[in-house]
Amino acid sequence: MSDLALFAYVWQMTARAALVHRVARNERGEGVISAAIAVLVMAFLGVLMWQILKGVLTNAGSKADSQVGQVGS
């Protein structure tokens, strides 16, 4: 085997290994990032639902108080 062929073979194997390592390394964090985004979305929805529920319960309580006050009059 000539030196040039050996050099070309080693060079392409090194380049291939580096490319595979770079591609594999870039995809590692995608699951973690997606999970973090899902957690943030769920937290936002939870806060929104809590505010809506608190408003509904406050409104229902005030209406119940006014109705009880009318019955007692």
PAVO-175497 format. One record per residue: z, y, x of N, C-alpha, C in turn; residue number from 1; residue in three letters. Coordinates in steps of 0.02 Angstrom, whole numbers, plus 50000, padded with zeros to 5 digits. Layout:
N
     n_w     n_v     n_u    ca_w    ca_v    ca_u     c_w     c_v     c_u   pos   code
       Z       Y       X       Z       Y       X       Z       Y       X   NUM    ALA
...
// end
This chain:
73
     n_w     n_v     n_u    ca_w    ca_v    ca_u     c_w     c_v     c_u   pos   code
   50000   49942   50043   50000   50000   50000   50000   50062   50045     1    MET
   49959   50109   50029   49954   50169   50071   50013   50216   50058     2    SER
   50025   50259   50104   50080   50307   50097   50068   50355   50039     3    ASP
   50007   50374   50028   49991   50420   49974   50003   50387   49906     4    LEU
   49983   50325   49898   49995   50289   49835   50069   50279   49823     5    ALA
   50106   50263   49874   50179   50254   49868   50211   50321   49849     6    LEU
   50190   50375   49881   50217   50441   49865   50202   50459   49793     7    PHE
   50141   50447   49769   50122   50463   49701   50163   50421   49651     8    ALA
   50173   50358   49666   50212   50314   49622   50284   50338   49617     9    TYR
   50315   50353   49674   50385   50376   49674   50390   50443   49639    10    VAL
   50342   50488   49651   50344   50553   49619   50339   50548   49543    11    TRP
   50293   50506   49518   50286   50501   49445   50345   50466   49413    12    GLN
   50376   50418   49447   50435   50385   49420   50495   50433   49418    13    MET
   50501   50475   49470   50554   50525   49471   50544   50577   49416    14    THR
   50483   50600   49408   50468   50648   49356   50480   50619   49286    15    ALA
   50462   50557   49277   50473   50523   49212   50547   50516   49198    16    ARG
   50587   50496   49248   50659   50489   49238   50692   50556   49223    17    ALA
   50670   50608   49257   50698   50675   49244   50680   50698   49174    18    ALA
   50620   50686   49152   50599   50706   49085   50638   50668   49031    19    LEU
   50646   50603   49041   50683   50563   48992   50756   50587   48990    20    VAL
   50785   50601   49048   50854   50624   49050   50861   50692   49015    21    HIS
   50813   50737   49025   50816   50803   48994   50809   50798   48919    22    ARG
   50764   50757   48894   50754   50750   48822   50815   50717   48790    23    VAL
   50841   50665   48821   50899   50630   48794   50960   50675   48794    24    ALA
   50969   50716   48845   51027   50759   48849   51024   50814   48797    25    ARG
   50964   50839   48779   50958   50893   48731   50973   50871   48660    26    ASN
   50965   50807   48645   50976   50784   48577   51048   50761   48565    27    GLU
   51090   50761   48615   51158   50736   48607   51200   50778   48561    28    ARG
   51195   50844   48563   51238   50887   48525   51216   50901   48454    29    GLY
   51160   50874   48433   51134   50890   48367   51180   50866   48311    30    GLU
   51209   50808   48318   51254   50783   48266   51316   50825   48259    31    GLY
   51343   50846   48315   51403   50887   48314   51389   50955   48283    32    VAL
   51333   50984   48300   51315   51049   48272   51302   51043   48197    33    ILE
   51268   50991   48176   51256   50981   48104   51321   50970   48066    34    SER
   51367   50933   48095   51432   50922   48063   51471   50988   48058    35    ALA
   51468   51029   48110   51503   51093   48108   51474   51139   48054    36    ALA
   51409   51139   48047   51377   51180   47995   51397   51154   47926    37    ILE
   51398   51089   47918   51418   51060   47853   51491   51078   47837    38    ALA
   51535   51076   47887   51605   51094   47876   51610   51167   47856    39    VAL
   51573   51211   47888   51576   51282   47871   51550   51295   47800    40    LEU
   51496   51261   47782   51469   51269   47714   51520   51245   47662    41    VAL
   51550   51187   47675   51599   51161   47628   51661   51207   47623    42    MET
   51682   51235   47679   51738   51282   47678   51721   51344   47637    43    ALA
   51661   51370   47646   51640   51428   47607   51638   51412   47532    44    PHE
   51611   51354   47515   51610   51334   47444   51680   51324   47416    45    LEU
   51725   51296   47457   51794   51287   47434   51828   51354   47420    46    GLY
   51819   51403   47464   51848   51469   47454   51818   51501   47392    47    VAL
   51753   51495   47383   51721   51524   47324   51747   51491   47260    48    LEU
   51753   51425   47260   51778   51390   47200   51851   51409   47186    49    MET
   51891   51417   47239   51961   51436   47230   51966   51506   47198    50    TRP
   51925   51553   47221   51926   51621   47193   51905   51620   47119    51    GLN
   51855   51580   47103   51833   51575   47033   51888   51544   46990    52    ILE
   51919   51491   47014   51972   51458   46977   52032   51505   46967    53    LEU
   52050   51542   47020   52106   51588   47015   52090   51643   46963    54    LYS
   52029   51667   46961   52009   51717   46912   52011   51690   46841    55    GLY
   51987   51629   46833   51987   51599   46766   52058   51588   46742    56    VAL
   52102   51563   46785   52171   51550   46765   52209   51615   46751    57    LEU
   52196   51667   46790   52228   51732   46777   52205   51760   46710    58    THR
   52140   51755   46697   52113   51780   46633   52141   51739   46575    59    ASN
   52144   51674   46582   52171   51632   46528   52245   51646   46517    60    ALA
   52282   51658   46571   52353   51674   46564   52365   51739   46528    61    GLY
   52326   51789   46545   52335   51854   46511   52315   51849   46437    62    SER
   52263   51811   46422   52244   51802   46352   52297   51763   46314    63    LYS
   52326   51713   46346   52380   51674   46313   52441   51718   46301    64    ALA
   52458   51761   46349   52515   51806   46340   52504   51854   46283    65    ASP
   52443   51881   46277   52429   51928   46223   52430   51892   46156    66    SER
   52406   51830   46153   52408   51793   46090   52480   51776   46070    67    GLN
   52521   51757   46118   52591   51743   46104   52626   51806   46080    68    VAL
   52610   51862   46111   52639   51926   46091   52619   51945   46020    69    GLY
   52558   51929   46000   52536   51945   45931   52570   51900   45880    70    GLN
   52583   51837   45899   52615   51790   45853   52688   51812   45841    71    VAL
   52721   51837   45894   52790   51857   45887   52799   51922   45849    72    GLY
   52746   51961   45839   52752   52026   45805   52755   52019   45731    73    SER
// end
